[in-house]
Amino acid sequence: MARCIKLDMDCAQSCRLAASYMAGGSEFTQTMCQVCADICETCSHECATHQRDHCQRCAQACRKCAEVCGQMA
């Protein structure tokens, strides 16, 4: 589960950074949203491999975030 936890933290940080770029009107918003989508997608795959309920909920949330960030990119 160590990789899962690390990816969860990476995902949360990338989401905060993407939101900050959007709020500030950064010219790098699209790039950051694509990076965020990639990280969230990787995180969702890892979380989905664990059968615990909270892991499955996390995988679902990460998939949704990856989808939305991908649309913004």
CNS distance restraints for C-alpha pairs under 8 A (distance, minus, plus):
assign (resid   1 and name CA) (resid   5 and name CA) 6.26 0.50 0.50
assign (resid   2 and name CA) (resid   6 and name CA) 6.26 0.50 0.50
assign (resid   3 and name CA) (resid   7 and name CA) 6.07 0.50 0.50
assign (resid   3 and name CA) (resid  46 and name CA) 7.85 0.50 0.50
assign (resid   4 and name CA) (resid   8 and name CA) 6.11 0.50 0.50
assign (resid   4 and name CA) (resid  43 and name CA) 6.95 0.50 0.50
assign (resid   4 and name CA) (resid  46 and name CA) 5.91 0.50 0.50
assign (resid   4 and name CA) (resid  47 and name CA) 6.02 0.50 0.50
assign (resid   5 and name CA) (resid   9 and name CA) 6.35 0.50 0.50
assign (resid   6 and name CA) (resid  10 and name CA) 6.23 0.50 0.50
assign (resid   7 and name CA) (resid  11 and name CA) 5.92 0.50 0.50
assign (resid   7 and name CA) (resid  39 and name CA) 7.65 0.50 0.50
assign (resid   7 and name CA) (resid  42 and name CA) 7.73 0.50 0.50
assign (resid   7 and name CA) (resid  43 and name CA) 5.37 0.50 0.50
assign (resid   8 and name CA) (resid  12 and name CA) 6.21 0.50 0.50
assign (resid   8 and name CA) (resid  43 and name CA) 6.32 0.50 0.50
assign (resid   9 and name CA) (resid  13 and name CA) 6.18 0.50 0.50
assign (resid  10 and name CA) (resid  14 and name CA) 6.09 0.50 0.50
assign (resid  10 and name CA) (resid  39 and name CA) 7.21 0.50 0.50
assign (resid  11 and name CA) (resid  15 and name CA) 6.14 0.50 0.50
assign (resid  11 and name CA) (resid  36 and name CA) 7.02 0.50 0.50
assign (resid  11 and name CA) (resid  39 and name CA) 5.81 0.50 0.50
assign (resid  11 and name CA) (resid  40 and name CA) 5.45 0.50 0.50
assign (resid  11 and name CA) (resid  43 and name CA) 6.83 0.50 0.50
assign (resid  11 and name CA) (resid  62 and name CA) 7.88 0.50 0.50
assign (resid  12 and name CA) (resid  16 and name CA) 6.27 0.50 0.50
assign (resid  13 and name CA) (resid  17 and name CA) 6.17 0.50 0.50
assign (resid  14 and name CA) (resid  18 and name CA) 6.01 0.50 0.50
assign (resid  14 and name CA) (resid  32 and name CA) 7.93 0.50 0.50
assign (resid  14 and name CA) (resid  35 and name CA) 7.67 0.50 0.50
assign (resid  14 and name CA) (resid  36 and name CA) 5.27 0.50 0.50
assign (resid  14 and name CA) (resid  39 and name CA) 7.51 0.50 0.50
assign (resid  15 and name CA) (resid  19 and name CA) 6.10 0.50 0.50
assign (resid  15 and name CA) (resid  36 and name CA) 6.13 0.50 0.50
assign (resid  16 and name CA) (resid  20 and name CA) 6.14 0.50 0.50
assign (resid  17 and name CA) (resid  21 and name CA) 6.18 0.50 0.50
assign (resid  17 and name CA) (resid  32 and name CA) 7.69 0.50 0.50
assign (resid  18 and name CA) (resid  22 and name CA) 6.20 0.50 0.50
assign (resid  18 and name CA) (resid  29 and name CA) 6.65 0.50 0.50
assign (resid  18 and name CA) (resid  32 and name CA) 5.60 0.50 0.50
assign (resid  18 and name CA) (resid  33 and name CA) 5.72 0.50 0.50
assign (resid  18 and name CA) (resid  36 and name CA) 6.82 0.50 0.50
assign (resid  19 and name CA) (resid  23 and name CA) 6.10 0.50 0.50
assign (resid  20 and name CA) (resid  24 and name CA) 6.10 0.50 0.50
assign (resid  21 and name CA) (resid  25 and name CA) 6.04 0.50 0.50
assign (resid  21 and name CA) (resid  26 and name CA) 5.11 0.50 0.50
assign (resid  21 and name CA) (resid  28 and name CA) 7.12 0.50 0.50
assign (resid  21 and name CA) (resid  29 and name CA) 5.35 0.50 0.50
assign (resid  21 and name CA) (resid  32 and name CA) 7.57 0.50 0.50
assign (resid  22 and name CA) (resid  26 and name CA) 6.36 0.50 0.50
assign (resid  22 and name CA) (resid  29 and name CA) 5.74 0.50 0.50
assign (resid  25 and name CA) (resid  29 and name CA) 7.17 0.50 0.50
assign (resid  28 and name CA) (resid  32 and name CA) 6.10 0.50 0.50
assign (resid  29 and name CA) (resid  33 and name CA) 6.01 0.50 0.50
assign (resid  29 and name CA) (resid  73 and name CA) 7.70 0.50 0.50
assign (resid  30 and name CA) (resid  34 and name CA) 6.28 0.50 0.50
assign (resid  30 and name CA) (resid  72 and name CA) 6.44 0.50 0.50
assign (resid  30 and name CA) (resid  73 and name CA) 4.35 0.50 0.50
assign (resid  31 and name CA) (resid  35 and name CA) 6.35 0.50 0.50
assign (resid  31 and name CA) (resid  73 and name CA) 6.47 0.50 0.50
assign (resid  32 and name CA) (resid  36 and name CA) 6.02 0.50 0.50
assign (resid  32 and name CA) (resid  73 and name CA) 7.84 0.50 0.50
assign (resid  33 and name CA) (resid  37 and name CA) 6.04 0.50 0.50
assign (resid  33 and name CA) (resid  69 and name CA) 5.05 0.50 0.50
assign (resid  33 and name CA) (resid  70 and name CA) 6.58 0.50 0.50
assign (resid  33 and name CA) (resid  72 and name CA) 6.42 0.50 0.50
assign (resid  33 and name CA) (resid  73 and name CA) 5.31 0.50 0.50
assign (resid  34 and name CA) (resid  38 and name CA) 6.22 0.50 0.50
assign (resid  34 and name CA) (resid  69 and name CA) 6.40 0.50 0.50
assign (resid  34 and name CA) (resid  70 and name CA) 5.73 0.50 0.50
assign (resid  34 and name CA) (resid  72 and name CA) 7.84 0.50 0.50
assign (resid  34 and name CA) (resid  73 and name CA) 5.18 0.50 0.50
assign (resid  35 and name CA) (resid  39 and name CA) 6.23 0.50 0.50
assign (resid  36 and name CA) (resid  40 and name CA) 6.01 0.50 0.50
assign (resid  36 and name CA) (resid  66 and name CA) 6.99 0.50 0.50
assign (resid  36 and name CA) (resid  69 and name CA) 6.62 0.50 0.50
assign (resid  37 and name CA) (resid  41 and name CA) 6.01 0.50 0.50
assign (resid  37 and name CA) (resid  65 and name CA) 6.84 0.50 0.50
assign (resid  37 and name CA) (resid  66 and name CA) 4.01 0.50 0.50
assign (resid  37 and name CA) (resid  67 and name CA) 6.86 0.50 0.50
assign (resid  37 and name CA) (resid  68 and name CA) 7.78 0.50 0.50
assign (resid  37 and name CA) (resid  69 and name CA) 5.18 0.50 0.50
assign (resid  37 and name CA) (resid  70 and name CA) 5.43 0.50 0.50
assign (resid  38 and name CA) (resid  42 and name CA) 6.26 0.50 0.50
assign (resid  38 and name CA) (resid  66 and name CA) 6.79 0.50 0.50
assign (resid  39 and name CA) (resid  43 and name CA) 6.12 0.50 0.50
assign (resid  39 and name CA) (resid  66 and name CA) 7.78 0.50 0.50
assign (resid  40 and name CA) (resid  44 and name CA) 6.04 0.50 0.50
assign (resid  40 and name CA) (resid  62 and name CA) 5.03 0.50 0.50
assign (resid  40 and name CA) (resid  63 and name CA) 6.60 0.50 0.50
assign (resid  40 and name CA) (resid  65 and name CA) 6.58 0.50 0.50
assign (resid  40 and name CA) (resid  66 and name CA) 5.18 0.50 0.50
assign (resid  41 and name CA) (resid  45 and name CA) 6.38 0.50 0.50
assign (resid  41 and name CA) (resid  62 and name CA) 6.41 0.50 0.50
assign (resid  41 and name CA) (resid  63 and name CA) 5.86 0.50 0.50
assign (resid  41 and name CA) (resid  66 and name CA) 5.52 0.50 0.50
assign (resid  42 and name CA) (resid  46 and name CA) 6.41 0.50 0.50
assign (resid  43 and name CA) (resid  47 and name CA) 6.08 0.50 0.50
assign (resid  43 and name CA) (resid  59 and name CA) 6.98 0.50 0.50
assign (resid  43 and name CA) (resid  62 and name CA) 6.61 0.50 0.50
assign (resid  44 and name CA) (resid  48 and name CA) 5.99 0.50 0.50
assign (resid  44 and name CA) (resid  58 and name CA) 6.99 0.50 0.50
assign (resid  44 and name CA) (resid  59 and name CA) 4.04 0.50 0.50
assign (resid  44 and name CA) (resid  60 and name CA) 6.79 0.50 0.50
assign (resid  44 and name CA) (resid  61 and name CA) 7.75 0.50 0.50
assign (resid  44 and name CA) (resid  62 and name CA) 5.10 0.50 0.50
assign (resid  44 and name CA) (resid  63 and name CA) 5.69 0.50 0.50
assign (resid  45 and name CA) (resid  49 and name CA) 6.73 0.50 0.50
assign (resid  45 and name CA) (resid  59 and name CA) 6.78 0.50 0.50
assign (resid  46 and name CA) (resid  50 and name CA) 7.49 0.50 0.50
assign (resid  46 and name CA) (resid  59 and name CA) 7.66 0.50 0.50
assign (resid  47 and name CA) (resid  55 and name CA) 5.12 0.50 0.50
assign (resid  47 and name CA) (resid  56 and name CA) 6.38 0.50 0.50
assign (resid  47 and name CA) (resid  58 and name CA) 6.53 0.50 0.50
assign (resid  47 and name CA) (resid  59 and name CA) 5.06 0.50 0.50
assign (resid  48 and name CA) (resid  55 and name CA) 6.47 0.50 0.50
assign (resid  48 and name CA) (resid  56 and name CA) 5.56 0.50 0.50
assign (resid  48 and name CA) (resid  59 and name CA) 5.37 0.50 0.50
assign (resid  50 and name CA) (resid  55 and name CA) 6.03 0.50 0.50
assign (resid  50 and name CA) (resid  56 and name CA) 7.19 0.50 0.50
assign (resid  51 and name CA) (resid  55 and name CA) 6.70 0.50 0.50
assign (resid  51 and name CA) (resid  56 and name CA) 6.68 0.50 0.50
assign (resid  52 and name CA) (resid  56 and name CA) 6.43 0.50 0.50
assign (resid  53 and name CA) (resid  57 and name CA) 6.24 0.50 0.50
assign (resid  54 and name CA) (resid  58 and name CA) 6.06 0.50 0.50
assign (resid  55 and name CA) (resid  59 and name CA) 6.10 0.50 0.50
assign (resid  56 and name CA) (resid  60 and name CA) 6.24 0.50 0.50
assign (resid  57 and name CA) (resid  61 and name CA) 6.24 0.50 0.50
assign (resid  58 and name CA) (resid  62 and name CA) 6.05 0.50 0.50
assign (resid  59 and name CA) (resid  63 and name CA) 6.14 0.50 0.50
assign (resid  60 and name CA) (resid  64 and name CA) 6.34 0.50 0.50
assign (resid  61 and name CA) (resid  65 and name CA) 6.19 0.50 0.50
assign (resid  62 and name CA) (resid  66 and name CA) 6.00 0.50 0.50
assign (resid  63 and name CA) (resid  67 and name CA) 6.18 0.50 0.50
assign (resid  64 and name CA) (resid  68 and name CA) 6.30 0.50 0.50
assign (resid  65 and name CA) (resid  69 and name CA) 5.97 0.50 0.50
assign (resid  66 and name CA) (resid  70 and name CA) 5.83 0.50 0.50
assign (resid  67 and name CA) (resid  71 and name CA) 6.31 0.50 0.50
assign (resid  68 and name CA) (resid  72 and name CA) 6.42 0.50 0.50
assign (resid  69 and name CA) (resid  73 and name CA) 6.18 0.50 0.50
